[in-house]
Amino acid sequence: MKRKRLTAAQAWDEAVRVRSLELDGNTQAYELFLPEGWNTFNYLDPEDIDKPFPLVDQLKWLKQTGIGEVNVHLMLTGHEVGGCKR
Protein backbone atom coordinates (compact mmCIF):
# COMPACT_ATOMS: atom_id res chain seq x y z
CA MET A 1 0.00 0.00 0.00
CA LYS A 2 1.39 3.39 -0.92
CA ARG A 3 2.51 5.61 1.95
CA LYS A 4 -0.12 8.30 1.29
CA ARG A 5 -2.93 5.74 1.30
CA LEU A 6 -1.53 4.05 4.41
CA THR A 7 -1.45 7.41 6.21
CA ALA A 8 -5.07 8.09 5.23
CA ALA A 9 -6.11 4.58 6.35
CA GLN A 10 -4.45 5.02 9.73
CA ALA A 11 -6.00 8.47 10.19
CA TRP A 12 -9.48 7.16 9.34
CA ASP A 13 -9.13 4.22 11.75
CA GLU A 14 -7.96 6.58 14.49
CA ALA A 15 -10.82 9.02 13.84
CA VAL A 16 -13.35 6.18 14.22
CA ARG A 17 -11.63 4.91 17.37
CA VAL A 18 -11.64 8.37 18.97
CA ARG A 19 -15.27 9.00 17.99
CA SER A 20 -16.27 5.65 19.44
CA LEU A 21 -14.67 6.64 22.73
CA GLU A 22 -16.32 10.08 22.66
CA LEU A 23 -19.81 8.76 21.96
CA ASP A 24 -19.85 5.50 23.91
CA GLY A 25 -16.92 5.65 26.32
CA ASN A 26 -15.51 2.46 24.79
CA THR A 27 -14.15 1.16 21.50
CA GLN A 28 -16.93 -1.30 20.71
CA ALA A 29 -18.10 0.61 17.61
CA TYR A 30 -14.51 0.91 16.43
CA GLU A 31 -13.99 -2.83 16.88
CA LEU A 32 -17.10 -3.49 14.78
CA PHE A 33 -15.86 -1.06 12.14
CA LEU A 34 -12.55 -2.82 11.43
CA PRO A 35 -13.62 -6.29 10.19
CA GLU A 36 -16.45 -4.81 8.11
CA GLY A 37 -13.92 -3.34 5.70
CA TRP A 38 -15.46 0.13 5.75
CA ASN A 39 -12.06 1.79 5.59
CA THR A 40 -11.75 1.93 1.83
CA PHE A 41 -8.19 3.20 2.12
CA ASN A 42 -7.26 -0.30 3.36
CA TYR A 43 -9.39 -2.51 1.14
CA LEU A 44 -10.18 -1.01 -2.24
CA ASP A 45 -7.95 -0.51 -5.20
CA PRO A 46 -7.71 3.25 -5.85
CA GLU A 47 -9.06 2.63 -9.35
CA ASP A 48 -12.29 1.26 -7.85
CA ILE A 49 -12.94 4.20 -5.54
CA ASP A 50 -15.50 6.81 -6.57
CA LYS A 51 -13.79 9.90 -7.91
CA PRO A 52 -16.16 12.83 -7.38
CA PHE A 53 -15.49 16.28 -8.69
CA PRO A 54 -13.25 18.41 -6.48
CA LEU A 55 -15.01 19.99 -3.49
CA VAL A 56 -14.23 23.51 -4.68
CA ASP A 57 -16.13 22.81 -7.94
CA GLN A 58 -19.11 21.35 -6.08
CA LEU A 59 -19.30 24.40 -3.80
CA LYS A 60 -19.02 26.72 -6.80
CA TRP A 61 -21.90 24.93 -8.54
CA LEU A 62 -24.08 25.21 -5.45
CA LYS A 63 -23.32 28.93 -5.25
CA GLN A 64 -24.26 29.36 -8.93
CA THR A 65 -27.76 27.99 -8.25
CA GLY A 66 -28.52 31.09 -6.22
CA ILE A 67 -28.50 29.30 -2.88
CA GLY A 68 -27.38 31.63 -0.13
CA GLU A 69 -24.68 30.38 2.20
CA VAL A 70 -22.50 27.45 1.08
CA ASN A 71 -20.12 25.94 3.60
CA VAL A 72 -17.94 22.93 4.44
CA HIS A 73 -18.79 21.57 7.88
CA LEU A 74 -16.23 18.77 8.18
CA MET A 75 -13.12 17.62 6.33
CA LEU A 76 -11.44 14.47 7.59
CA THR A 77 -9.12 12.01 5.83
CA GLY A 78 -10.43 12.66 2.35
CA HIS A 79 -14.10 12.91 3.30
CA GLU A 80 -16.04 16.16 3.30
CA VAL A 81 -19.48 17.17 4.48
CA GLY A 82 -20.83 20.33 2.95
CA GLY A 83 -24.10 22.11 3.15
CA CYS A 84 -26.01 25.17 2.10
CA LYS A 85 -28.70 27.45 3.44
CA ARG A 86 -31.19 29.61 1.58
Residue frames as a rotation matrix with the C-alpha (Angstrom) as fourth column:
MET 1
0.590 0.807 0.000 0.00
0.807 -0.590 0.000 0.00
0.000 0.000 -1.000 0.00
LYS 2
-0.047 -0.613 0.788 1.39
0.506 -0.695 -0.511 3.39
0.861 0.375 0.343 -0.92
ARG 3
-0.754 -0.406 -0.516 2.51
0.638 -0.267 -0.722 5.61
0.155 -0.874 0.461 1.95
LYS 4
-0.857 0.463 0.225 -0.12
-0.450 -0.886 0.109 8.30
0.250 -0.008 0.968 1.29
ARG 5
0.035 0.907 -0.419 -2.93
-0.413 0.395 0.821 5.74
0.910 0.144 0.388 1.30
LEU 6
-0.157 -0.191 -0.969 -1.53
0.698 0.672 -0.246 4.05
0.698 -0.715 0.028 4.41
THR 7
-0.972 -0.218 -0.088 -1.45
0.222 -0.722 -0.655 7.41
0.079 -0.657 0.750 6.21
ALA 8
-0.498 0.860 0.110 -5.07
-0.733 -0.485 0.477 8.09
0.464 0.156 0.872 5.23
ALA 9
0.122 0.526 -0.842 -6.11
0.037 0.845 0.533 4.58
0.992 -0.096 0.084 6.35
GLN 10
-0.501 -0.391 -0.772 -4.45
0.761 0.226 -0.609 5.02
0.413 -0.892 0.184 9.73
ALA 11
-0.980 0.150 0.133 -6.00
-0.187 -0.923 -0.336 8.47
0.072 -0.354 0.932 10.19
TRP 12
-0.201 0.966 -0.165 -9.48
-0.640 -0.002 0.768 7.16
0.742 0.260 0.618 9.34
ASP 13
0.040 0.144 -0.989 -9.13
0.483 0.863 0.146 4.22
0.875 -0.484 -0.035 11.75
GLU 14
-0.779 -0.413 -0.471 -7.96
0.606 -0.303 -0.736 6.58
0.161 -0.859 0.486 14.49
ALA 15
-0.794 0.550 0.260 -10.82
-0.519 -0.835 0.183 9.02
0.318 0.011 0.948 13.84
VAL 16
0.134 0.869 -0.477 -13.35
-0.310 0.494 0.812 6.18
0.941 0.039 0.336 14.22
ARG 17
-0.185 -0.286 -0.940 -11.63
0.728 0.603 -0.326 4.91
0.660 -0.745 0.097 17.37
VAL 18
-0.973 -0.215 -0.078 -11.64
0.217 -0.756 -0.618 8.37
0.074 -0.618 0.783 18.97
ARG 19
-0.509 0.850 0.133 -15.27
-0.687 -0.495 0.532 9.00
0.518 0.179 0.836 17.99
SER 20
0.107 0.497 -0.861 -16.27
0.177 0.843 0.509 5.65
0.978 -0.207 0.002 19.44
LEU 21
-0.537 -0.392 -0.747 -14.67
0.792 0.069 -0.606 6.64
0.289 -0.917 0.274 22.73
GLU 22
-0.974 0.168 0.153 -16.32
-0.195 -0.965 -0.178 10.08
0.118 -0.203 0.972 22.66
LEU 23
-0.276 0.954 -0.114 -19.81
-0.692 -0.115 0.713 8.76
0.667 0.275 0.692 21.96
ASP 24
0.574 0.577 -0.580 -19.85
-0.173 0.779 0.603 5.50
0.800 -0.246 0.547 23.91
GLY 25
0.502 -0.458 0.734 -16.92
-0.861 -0.190 0.471 5.65
-0.076 -0.869 -0.490 26.32
ASN 26
0.192 -0.468 0.863 -15.51
-0.066 0.871 0.487 2.46
-0.979 -0.150 0.136 24.79
THR 27
-0.538 -0.502 -0.677 -14.15
-0.703 -0.176 0.689 1.16
-0.465 0.847 -0.258 21.50
GLN 28
-0.243 0.503 0.830 -16.93
0.210 0.862 -0.461 -1.30
-0.947 0.062 -0.315 20.71
ALA 29
0.803 0.556 -0.214 -18.10
-0.055 -0.288 -0.956 0.61
-0.593 0.780 -0.201 17.61
TYR 30
0.226 -0.826 -0.517 -14.51
-0.950 -0.303 0.069 0.91
-0.214 0.476 -0.853 16.43
GLU 31
-0.615 -0.474 0.630 -13.99
-0.424 0.873 0.243 -2.83
-0.665 -0.118 -0.737 16.88
LEU 32
0.241 0.774 0.585 -17.10
0.353 0.492 -0.796 -3.49
-0.904 0.398 -0.154 14.78
PHE 33
0.722 0.015 -0.691 -15.86
-0.485 -0.702 -0.522 -1.06
-0.493 0.712 -0.500 12.14
LEU 34
-0.182 -0.973 -0.139 -12.55
-0.795 0.062 0.604 -2.82
-0.579 0.220 -0.785 11.43
PRO 35
-0.676 -0.173 0.717 -13.62
0.118 0.934 0.337 -6.29
-0.728 0.312 -0.611 10.19
GLU 36
0.405 0.906 0.122 -16.45
0.352 -0.031 -0.935 -4.81
-0.844 0.422 -0.332 8.11
GLY 37
-0.326 -0.653 0.684 -13.92
0.893 0.026 0.450 -3.34
-0.311 0.757 0.575 5.70
TRP 38
0.718 0.695 -0.037 -15.46
0.658 -0.695 -0.289 0.13
-0.227 0.183 -0.957 5.75
ASN 39
0.339 -0.682 -0.648 -12.06
-0.190 -0.724 0.663 1.79
-0.921 -0.102 -0.375 5.59
THR 40
0.967 0.150 0.203 -11.75
0.160 0.261 -0.952 1.93
-0.196 0.954 0.228 1.83
PHE 41
0.512 -0.851 -0.117 -8.19
-0.850 -0.483 -0.211 3.20
0.123 0.207 -0.971 2.12
ASN 42
-0.245 -0.598 0.764 -7.26
-0.703 0.652 0.285 -0.30
-0.668 -0.467 -0.580 3.36
TYR 43
-0.166 0.311 0.936 -9.39
0.106 0.949 -0.297 -2.51
-0.980 0.050 -0.191 1.14
LEU 44
0.783 0.563 0.266 -10.18
0.316 0.009 -0.949 -1.01
-0.536 0.827 -0.171 -2.24
ASP 45
-0.255 -0.783 0.568 -7.95
0.942 -0.069 0.328 -0.51
-0.217 0.619 0.755 -5.20
PRO 46
-0.515 0.020 -0.857 -7.71
0.118 -0.989 -0.094 3.25
-0.849 -0.150 0.506 -5.85
GLU 47
-0.973 0.151 -0.175 -9.06
-0.199 -0.161 0.967 2.63
0.118 0.975 0.187 -9.35
ASP 48
-0.493 0.825 -0.276 -12.29
0.665 0.562 0.491 1.26
0.561 0.059 -0.826 -7.85
ILE 49
-0.428 0.291 -0.855 -12.94
0.726 -0.452 -0.518 4.20
-0.538 -0.843 -0.017 -5.54
ASP 50
0.587 0.731 0.349 -15.50
0.809 -0.510 -0.291 6.81
-0.035 0.454 -0.891 -6.57
LYS 51
-0.592 -0.802 -0.081 -13.79
0.781 -0.595 0.190 9.90
-0.200 0.049 0.979 -7.91
PRO 52
0.507 0.853 -0.126 -16.16
0.806 -0.521 -0.281 12.83
-0.305 0.041 -0.952 -7.38
PHE 53
0.391 -0.320 0.863 -15.49
0.427 -0.767 -0.478 16.28
0.815 0.556 -0.163 -8.69
PRO 54
-0.672 -0.714 -0.197 -13.25
0.530 -0.278 -0.801 18.41
0.517 -0.643 0.565 -6.48
LEU 55
-0.120 0.628 -0.769 -15.01
0.954 -0.141 -0.264 19.99
-0.274 -0.765 -0.583 -3.49
VAL 56
-0.631 -0.162 -0.759 -14.23
0.112 -0.987 0.117 23.51
-0.768 -0.011 0.640 -4.68
ASP 57
-0.941 0.323 -0.103 -16.13
-0.145 -0.109 0.983 22.81
0.307 0.940 0.149 -7.94
GLN 58
-0.369 0.844 -0.389 -19.11
0.792 0.504 0.343 21.35
0.486 -0.182 -0.855 -6.08
LEU 59
-0.206 0.254 -0.945 -19.30
0.750 -0.579 -0.319 24.40
-0.629 -0.774 -0.071 -3.80
LYS 60
-0.872 -0.160 -0.462 -19.02
-0.150 -0.812 0.564 26.72
-0.465 0.561 0.685 -6.80
TRP 61
-0.786 0.617 -0.038 -21.90
0.197 0.308 0.931 24.93
0.586 0.724 -0.364 -8.54
LEU 62
-0.146 0.738 -0.659 -24.08
0.988 0.135 -0.068 25.21
0.039 -0.661 -0.749 -5.45
LYS 63
-0.447 -0.103 -0.889 -23.32
0.358 -0.931 -0.071 28.93
-0.820 -0.350 0.453 -5.25
GLN 64
-0.986 0.004 -0.168 -24.26
-0.156 -0.406 0.900 29.36
-0.064 0.914 0.401 -8.93
THR 65
-0.518 0.853 -0.062 -27.76
0.739 0.483 0.470 27.99
0.431 0.198 -0.880 -8.25
GLY 66
-0.186 0.433 0.882 -28.52
-0.192 -0.897 0.399 31.09
0.964 -0.095 0.250 -6.22
ILE 67
0.568 0.276 -0.775 -28.50
0.645 0.437 0.627 29.30
0.512 -0.856 0.070 -2.88
GLY 68
0.899 -0.142 0.415 -27.38
-0.315 -0.868 0.385 31.63
0.305 -0.477 -0.824 -0.13
GLU 69
0.259 -0.827 0.498 -24.68
-0.936 -0.088 0.341 30.38
-0.238 -0.555 -0.797 2.20
VAL 70
0.806 -0.154 -0.572 -22.50
-0.118 0.905 -0.409 27.45
0.580 0.397 0.711 1.08
ASN 71
0.288 -0.681 0.673 -20.12
-0.956 -0.245 0.161 25.94
0.056 -0.690 -0.722 3.60
VAL 72
-0.013 -0.373 -0.928 -17.94
-0.096 0.924 -0.370 22.93
0.995 0.084 -0.048 4.44
HIS 73
0.698 0.409 0.588 -18.79
-0.601 -0.113 0.791 21.57
0.390 -0.906 0.167 7.88
LEU 74
0.575 -0.503 0.645 -16.23
-0.322 0.586 0.744 18.77
-0.752 -0.635 0.175 8.18
MET 75
0.596 -0.493 -0.634 -13.12
-0.596 0.258 -0.761 17.62
0.539 0.831 -0.140 6.33
LEU 76
0.284 -0.465 0.838 -11.44
-0.761 0.423 0.492 14.47
-0.583 -0.778 -0.233 7.59
THR 77
-0.419 -0.636 0.649 -9.12
-0.164 0.755 0.634 12.01
-0.893 0.160 -0.421 5.83
GLY 78
-0.997 -0.076 0.002 -10.43
-0.007 0.123 0.992 12.66
-0.076 0.989 -0.123 2.35
HIS 79
-0.290 0.957 0.021 -14.10
0.920 0.273 0.280 12.91
0.262 0.100 -0.960 3.30
GLU 80
-0.994 0.013 0.109 -16.04
-0.033 -0.983 -0.182 16.16
0.105 -0.184 0.977 3.30
VAL 81
-0.172 0.977 -0.123 -19.48
0.976 0.152 -0.159 17.17
-0.136 -0.147 -0.980 4.48
GLY 82
-0.986 -0.123 0.113 -20.83
0.147 -0.962 0.230 20.33
0.081 0.243 0.967 2.95
GLY 83
-0.173 0.975 -0.142 -24.10
0.929 0.113 -0.352 22.11
-0.327 -0.193 -0.925 3.15
CYS 84
-0.848 -0.026 0.530 -26.01
0.275 -0.875 0.398 25.17
0.453 0.483 0.749 2.10
LYS 85
-0.355 0.731 -0.583 -28.70
0.735 -0.167 -0.657 27.45
-0.578 -0.662 -0.478 3.44
ARG 86
-0.042 0.445 0.895 -31.19
0.859 -0.441 0.259 29.61
0.510 0.780 -0.364 1.58
